[in-house]
């Protein structure tokens, strides 16, 4: 098999393991930034993020759920 067909482990952005997804540093930073932006937007509207929503956001950032799961109502 040619070397170009091998995928080096460091290049993998996600690895599924026991319900968690190992995120690349870039993906994790992007998720954190998206959650910060959403929280700021909610705050500017005069609302507060519920503790339950904060837990779900942390699970999203940590790779325990994907975007579709995160956006679903609990």
C-alpha beads as a LAMMPS data file, in Angstrom:
LAMMPS data file: protein, C-alpha beads

74 atoms
73 bonds

1 atom types
1 bond types

-500.0 500.0 xlo xhi
-500.0 500.0 ylo yhi
-500.0 500.0 zlo zhi

Masses

1 110.0

Atoms # bond

1 1 1 0.000 0.000 0.000
2 1 1 1.462 3.374 -0.961
3 1 1 2.436 5.660 1.871
4 1 1 -0.108 8.245 0.699
5 1 1 -2.933 5.829 1.498
6 1 1 -1.913 5.509 5.135
7 1 1 -3.518 7.868 7.583
8 1 1 -1.208 8.988 10.338
9 1 1 -2.889 8.951 13.763
10 1 1 -2.050 12.615 14.373
11 1 1 -4.058 13.546 11.268
12 1 1 -7.243 11.941 12.524
13 1 1 -9.636 14.510 13.860
14 1 1 -11.992 12.094 15.582
15 1 1 -11.847 8.611 17.042
16 1 1 -14.966 6.991 18.435
17 1 1 -14.513 5.366 21.821
18 1 1 -17.172 4.483 24.407
19 1 1 -19.667 7.108 23.267
20 1 1 -17.077 9.881 23.123
21 1 1 -15.414 11.411 20.122
22 1 1 -11.790 12.474 20.438
23 1 1 -11.789 15.916 18.874
24 1 1 -8.886 17.612 17.230
25 1 1 -7.680 20.719 19.073
26 1 1 -9.073 22.838 16.233
27 1 1 -12.531 21.233 16.446
28 1 1 -12.609 21.635 20.220
29 1 1 -11.654 25.332 19.932
30 1 1 -14.331 25.835 17.263
31 1 1 -16.966 24.226 19.491
32 1 1 -15.902 26.320 22.479
33 1 1 -16.056 29.494 20.386
34 1 1 -19.521 28.594 19.057
35 1 1 -20.835 27.974 22.562
36 1 1 -19.306 31.238 23.849
37 1 1 -20.882 33.134 20.945
38 1 1 -24.298 31.541 21.567
39 1 1 -24.105 32.277 25.303
40 1 1 -23.166 35.902 24.601
41 1 1 -26.050 36.228 22.157
42 1 1 -28.490 34.847 24.722
43 1 1 -27.095 37.251 27.310
44 1 1 -27.459 40.239 24.993
45 1 1 -31.135 39.359 24.610
46 1 1 -31.502 39.585 28.380
47 1 1 -31.753 35.861 29.061
48 1 1 -29.585 33.393 30.952
49 1 1 -28.432 29.962 29.873
50 1 1 -29.925 27.293 32.122
51 1 1 -27.666 24.967 34.114
52 1 1 -29.004 22.072 32.031
53 1 1 -28.037 23.853 28.813
54 1 1 -24.567 24.523 30.227
55 1 1 -24.139 20.796 30.923
56 1 1 -25.253 19.933 27.381
57 1 1 -22.858 22.536 25.968
58 1 1 -19.964 21.038 27.946
59 1 1 -20.879 17.566 26.649
60 1 1 -20.870 18.976 23.084
61 1 1 -17.495 20.656 23.600
62 1 1 -16.070 17.457 25.105
63 1 1 -17.187 15.380 22.113
64 1 1 -19.866 13.432 23.964
65 1 1 -22.478 14.533 21.428
66 1 1 -22.457 15.843 17.893
67 1 1 -24.109 19.039 16.666
68 1 1 -27.395 17.342 15.730
69 1 1 -27.699 15.824 19.209
70 1 1 -26.739 19.111 20.850
71 1 1 -29.394 21.048 18.949
72 1 1 -32.184 18.608 19.809
73 1 1 -34.401 19.554 22.693
74 1 1 -33.769 17.339 25.720

Bonds

1 1 1 2
2 1 2 3
3 1 3 4
4 1 4 5
5 1 5 6
6 1 6 7
7 1 7 8
8 1 8 9
9 1 9 10
10 1 10 11
11 1 11 12
12 1 12 13
13 1 13 14
14 1 14 15
15 1 15 16
16 1 16 17
17 1 17 18
18 1 18 19
19 1 19 20
20 1 20 21
21 1 21 22
22 1 22 23
23 1 23 24
24 1 24 25
25 1 25 26
26 1 26 27
27 1 27 28
28 1 28 29
29 1 29 30
30 1 30 31
31 1 31 32
32 1 32 33
33 1 33 34
34 1 34 35
35 1 35 36
36 1 36 37
37 1 37 38
38 1 38 39
39 1 39 40
40 1 40 41
41 1 41 42
42 1 42 43
43 1 43 44
44 1 44 45
45 1 45 46
46 1 46 47
47 1 47 48
48 1 48 49
49 1 49 50
50 1 50 51
51 1 51 52
52 1 52 53
53 1 53 54
54 1 54 55
55 1 55 56
56 1 56 57
57 1 57 58
58 1 58 59
59 1 59 60
60 1 60 61
61 1 61 62
62 1 62 63
63 1 63 64
64 1 64 65
65 1 65 66
66 1 66 67
67 1 67 68
68 1 68 69
69 1 69 70
70 1 70 71
71 1 71 72
72 1 72 73
73 1 73 74
